[in-house]
Amino acid sequence: MVSLEKMLFPTDFSPYSMIVTEFLDDLKTAGVEEVGILFVVNTARLSSVSGGFDLARYIDLEEKRAEEELPNLLEKLEKAGLKAKLIKPFPSGNPVTEILKASKSYDFIAMGARGRGIFKEILLGSVSEGVARRSEIPVYVFKSKTEVLEDGVKCYKPCDYLFSRILVAFDFSKHSQKALEYASEVAARTRGELILLHVEEGKSRREELAALAEDLRARGLKVVDISAAGSPVKVILSKQEELKATTIFLGSRGISLARSLIGGSVSDPVLRMSEVPVFISKGT
């Protein structure tokens, strides 16, 4: 039995990360009850700063900024009927490392991303990609539509309701079976539609997919099963757009960044290029 009761929400209070709060009602419907708020003072990005930098003052200013932003976030959580747990003292260091440390007592991590990665992010790995690659618990990465304004960036929800149409990329591996387990639980709670997608790379498994879909329907779920040939990443992204899926669920083998760069990963490029939120789980 999978659970999404306890959600870790790492945030730097940027518009990109705060897009998660636009889906709080949907997440509560899916089973979330408690939200752990984590703010990390990012000192990793200071590695290239020359001498004379006042690190203590920087940390102090960042902590004060977080304290100023927190009341608004706490109000949103209270309005959604969710229990908030503030993680203090605020840790300092590499955000990926600190997020993973804090995640041990949570069911999954929910975090925002900056949309489609630029080449530098592809090579170095963004925080969301780093967490998704190394986390032992599921990671839900939220995307947003953005508008560049004179005073900054405005982020908008990419869909009205997060769980209207849940696309599950399924390849019969234990990793994708776990993703389907999460997606099925969410669909049962939210009455969303499951789109069960298998990308054929060899022998057809359409009959097996149809049987699986029928089993899910017998549980009272709305299911569409689709088999398609092609590159898994391209097919997943094109089907999401074609079928207007509002979120993607997929499994991950948790391979290294080096292997993902030479074509060993599906989850990494889907996460990077998807325009809708992506839920990534590891098989156990």
Buried (B, 14 or more C-beta within 10 A) or exposed (E): EBEBEBBBBBBBBEBBBBBBBBBBBBBBBBBBBBBBBBBBBBBBEEEEEEEEEEEEEBBEEBBEBBEEBBEEBBEBBEEBEBEBBBBEEBBBEBBBBBBBEBBEEBBBBBBBBBBEBEEEBBEEBBBBBBBBBBBEBBBBBBBBEBEEEEEEEEBEBBBEBBBBBBBBBBBEEEBBBBBBBBBBBBBBBBEBBBBBBBBBEEEEBEEEBEEBBEEBEEEEBBBEBBBBEEBBBBBBBEBBEEBEBBBBBBBBBBEEBEEBBEEEBBBBBBBBBBBBBBBBBBBE
